Amino acid sequence: MITLVLLALVGLGAQLVDGSLGMGHGITSTTLLLAIGVQPAAASATVHLAQIGTTFASGLAHHRFGNVSWPVVRRLALPGAIGAFLGATVLVRLPVATAAALMATLLLGLGCFVLVRFSVGGLRADRIGRPLRRRFLAPLGLVAGLVSAVGGGGWGPVGTPALLATGRLEPRQVVGSISTSEFVVAVAASAGFLLGIGTAGVDLRWALALLAGGVVAAPLAAWLVRLVPARVLGIAAGCLIVLTNLHSLTGVLPEGARWLTYATGALICVAAASTAILAHRRVAAEASSPAPLVGQGAER
């Protein structure tokens, strides 16, 4: 019973992060299941089963608050489902250490790019609203779906920084669109796992516990993402990407070097977040200051 309660709390926290930043549910939940001895395929299957419910609830909540770009969802969902199904039925049987390291490196680079963009330059308003082409979204969905099924999480860490980097969607729309399209990915991955390994090692009670916590958190996360300024939200997503993938890449380093690298990444994230918050306050102050009266300069 205690395990189920803890899993429900993990599901709540993971969905709160995922629904607010567009990533984190799968990685957080799968990491916990692996830590208590669940086999990788069974852990990913359990998480994706839970995500069928959490992503459905999250998508409804984001739609209600106007955080979803449906053209992006439509162009991401089908390739994502194909990638997730293939990953669940084929790639899960292959060694993925090299692929995981490569993907973590790419994600770390994207995360650094997002940090620089939102701390130094902010969000380019001149590109907001421009359509995202299918030739960009389809490969993105395919790769993100593959990574999600094989790694037990990855739809958000792959899709969110890539969409943020385009500068064509507001961060809240990036989060809402990624969270909504993930429902189709979760269904496809679950189908692939059920066909590939059946229910072996999958504890439905654990999936339901993760689901219960996630459903509770979904509306709160969708509401929260509307309140957080775009620049701050972008920095938060970038920090999560950088720290998560630093953790993945530094596992082979000696303990001292690992902690030094992780501390350096954390300091960079703190500096970027401070810069973004100060810039946001400065812009907000300038926007709220009264405009000079017409002709005021001539009267002087």
C-alpha positions in Angstrom: 0.0 0.0 0.0 2.9 2.4 0.9 4.4 1.7 -2.5 1.2 2.6 -4.3 0.9 5.8 -2.4 4.5 6.8 -3.2 3.9 6.0 -6.8 0.8 8.2 -6.8 2.8 11.0 -5.4 5.5 10.5 -8.0 2.8 10.5 -10.7 1.5 13.8 -9.3 4.9 15.5 -9.1 6.0 14.1 -12.5 2.8 15.3 -14.2 3.0 18.7 -12.6 6.5 19.1 -14.1 5.5 17.6 -17.4 2.3 19.6 -17.8 4.1 22.8 -16.9 7.4 22.3 -18.9 6.4 19.8 -21.5 8.7 17.0 -20.3 9.6 15.0 -17.3 6.8 12.5 -16.6 8.3 9.5 -18.4 11.9 10.1 -17.3 10.9 10.6 -13.6 8.6 7.6 -13.4 10.8 5.2 -15.3 13.8 6.1 -13.2 11.9 5.3 -10.1 10.7 1.9 -11.5 14.2 1.0 -12.6 15.6 1.9 -9.2 13.3 -0.6 -7.5 14.3 -3.4 -9.8 11.7 -3.4 -12.6 13.0 -4.6 -16.0 13.5 -1.8 -18.6 10.8 -3.0 -21.0 8.3 -3.6 -18.2 9.1 -0.2 -16.7 8.6 1.6 -20.0 5.4 -0.4 -20.6 4.0 0.5 -17.1 4.8 4.2 -17.6 3.2 4.4 -21.0 0.1 2.6 -19.8 -0.3 5.2 -17.1 0.4 8.0 -19.6 -2.6 7.0 -21.7 -4.7 8.5 -18.9 -2.4 11.3 -17.8 -1.9 12.6 -21.3 -5.6 12.5 -22.1 -6.4 14.5 -19.0 -3.5 16.9 -19.7 -4.6 17.4 -23.3 -8.1 18.3 -22.2 -6.8 20.7 -19.6 -4.4 22.4 -22.0 -7.2 22.7 -24.7 -9.5 24.3 -22.1 -6.9 27.0 -21.3 -6.0 27.6 -25.0 -2.5 26.1 -24.9 -2.8 23.8 -27.9 -1.8 24.3 -31.5 -3.9 21.6 -33.2 -2.1 21.8 -36.6 1.1 21.0 -34.7 -0.6 18.2 -32.8 -1.9 16.6 -36.0 1.5 16.7 -37.7 3.4 15.3 -34.7 1.0 12.6 -33.4 0.9 10.1 -36.3 4.7 10.0 -36.9 5.2 9.9 -33.1 2.8 6.9 -32.8 4.7 5.1 -35.6 8.0 5.7 -33.9 6.7 4.6 -30.5 5.2 1.4 -31.8 8.5 0.5 -33.6 10.5 1.4 -30.6 8.3 -0.8 -28.3 8.3 -3.8 -30.6 11.8 -3.8 -32.1 14.3 -1.4 -30.6 13.6 -2.3 -27.0 15.4 -5.6 -27.7 18.6 -4.0 -28.8 21.3 -2.4 -26.7 20.6 1.3 -26.4 23.6 2.6 -24.4 25.3 4.2 -27.5 22.0 5.6 -28.8 21.1 7.0 -25.3 24.5 8.7 -25.0 24.2 10.2 -28.5 20.7 11.4 -27.8 21.7 12.9 -24.4 24.5 14.8 -26.2 22.1 16.2 -28.8 19.6 17.1 -26.1 22.2 18.8 -24.0 23.2 20.9 -27.0 19.5 21.8 -27.6 19.1 22.6 -23.9 22.1 25.0 -24.0 20.7 26.7 -27.1 17.3 27.2 -25.4 19.1 28.7 -22.3 21.0 31.1 -24.4 18.0 32.1 -26.5 15.8 32.9 -23.5 18.4 34.3 -21.2 20.1 36.6 -23.7 17.7 37.1 -26.6 14.4 36.0 -25.2 11.6 34.8 -27.5 11.6 36.2 -31.1 8.1 37.7 -31.4 8.5 38.3 -35.1 8.4 34.5 -35.8 5.4 33.7 -33.5 2.5 32.3 -35.4 4.4 31.2 -38.5 3.5 27.7 -39.5 5.7 24.8 -38.8 6.2 22.5 -41.8 5.4 18.9 -42.0 8.9 18.0 -43.2 10.2 19.3 -39.8 7.4 18.0 -37.6 7.2 14.5 -39.1 10.8 13.4 -38.5 10.7 15.1 -35.1 7.7 13.1 -34.1 9.2 9.8 -35.4 12.5 10.3 -33.5 10.7 11.5 -30.3 8.4 8.5 -30.4 11.3 6.1 -30.8 13.2 7.6 -27.9 10.1 7.6 -25.7 9.4 3.9 -26.2 13.0 2.7 -25.9 13.9 5.0 -23.0 10.7 5.0 -21.0 10.5 8.7 -21.6 11.7 11.2 -24.2 8.8 12.6 -26.1 9.0 15.8 -24.2 12.8 16.1 -23.9 13.1 15.7 -27.7 10.0 17.5 -28.9 9.9 20.5 -26.4 13.4 21.9 -27.0 13.1 21.4 -30.8 9.8 23.4 -30.9 11.1 26.0 -28.5 14.2 26.5 -30.7 12.0 27.4 -33.8 10.6 30.4 -32.0 7.3 30.0 -33.9 5.1 29.0 -30.9 4.7 30.6 -27.5 6.2 28.3 -24.8 2.8 27.6 -23.4 1.7 26.4 -26.8 4.8 24.2 -27.1 4.0 22.6 -23.8 0.3 22.2 -24.5 0.9 20.7 -28.0 3.6 18.3 -26.9 1.5 17.1 -23.9 -1.7 16.7 -26.1 0.0 14.8 -28.9 1.7 12.5 -26.4 -1.6 10.7 -25.8 -1.4 9.1 -29.2 2.2 8.2 -28.6 1.3 6.5 -25.3 -1.4 4.5 -26.9 0.9 3.3 -29.7 3.7 2.4 -27.4 1.4 0.5 -25.0 0.1 -1.5 -27.9 3.6 -2.3 -29.1 4.6 -3.4 -25.6 1.5 -5.6 -25.1 2.2 -7.3 -28.5 5.9 -7.7 -27.8 6.1 -8.8 -24.1 2.4 -9.1 -23.1 1.8 -8.2 -19.5 5.0 -9.9 -18.1 6.4 -7.8 -15.4 3.8 -5.1 -15.8 2.0 -4.3 -12.5 -1.4 -2.7 -13.4 -1.7 -1.4 -9.9 1.5 0.6 -10.3 0.2 2.0 -13.6 -3.1 3.0 -12.0 -1.2 4.6 -9.1 0.9 6.7 -11.4 -2.3 7.5 -13.4 -4.2 8.7 -10.3 -1.5 11.1 -9.3 -1.1 12.4 -12.8 -4.8 13.0 -13.4 -5.0 15.1 -10.3 -2.0 17.3 -11.3 -3.0 17.8 -15.0 -5.5 20.7 -14.6 -3.2 22.5 -12.2 -0.2 22.2 -14.5 -2.2 23.5 -17.5 -3.4 26.5 -15.5 0.1 27.2 -14.1 1.7 27.3 -17.6 -0.5 30.3 -18.5 0.7 32.3 -15.5 4.4 31.8 -16.0 6.0 34.4 -18.3 7.2 33.0 -21.6 10.8 33.9 -21.0 10.9 32.3 -17.5 9.1 29.2 -18.8 11.6 28.8 -21.6 14.5 29.0 -19.1 12.8 26.5 -16.8 12.5 24.1 -19.7 16.1 24.6 -20.8 17.4 24.0 -17.2 15.5 20.8 -17.0 16.9 19.6 -20.3 20.5 20.5 -19.4 20.4 19.0 -15.9 18.7 15.8 -17.0 21.1 15.1 -19.8 24.1 16.1 -17.8 23.1 13.5 -15.3 22.8 10.9 -18.1 26.2 11.8 -19.7 28.2 12.0 -16.5 27.3 8.6 -15.1 30.7 7.1 -16.4 32.8 9.8 -14.8 34.5 9.5 -11.4 32.3 10.7 -8.6 34.3 14.0 -8.0 34.2 14.9 -11.7 30.6 14.0 -12.0 29.5 16.2 -9.1 31.7 19.1 -10.3 30.2 18.9 -13.8 26.7 18.7 -12.4 27.3 21.7 -10.0 28.7 23.7 -12.9 25.6 23.0 -14.9 23.4 24.0 -12.0 25.3 27.3 -11.6 24.9 28.0 -15.3 21.2 27.4 -15.0 20.9 29.7 -12.0 22.7 32.4 -13.8 20.5 32.0 -16.9 17.3 32.0 -14.8 18.4 35.2 -12.9 19.2 36.9 -16.2 15.9 36.0 -17.7 13.9 37.1 -14.6 15.7 40.4 -14.4 15.1 41.0 -18.2 11.5 40.1 -17.8 11.1 42.6 -14.9 12.8 45.3 -16.9 10.5 44.8 -19.9 7.5 44.7 -17.7 8.5 47.9 -16.0 9.0 49.6 -19.3 5.7 48.4 -20.6 3.9 49.7 -17.5 5.6 53.1 -17.4 3.3 55.9 -18.7 4.0 57.1 -22.3 5.1 60.8 -22.7 2.4 63.2 -23.7 2.3 64.2 -27.3 4.0 67.5 -27.8 5.7 67.4 -24.4 9.1 67.8 -25.9 8.1 70.8 -28.0 6.7 72.6 -25.0 10.1 72.4 -23.3 
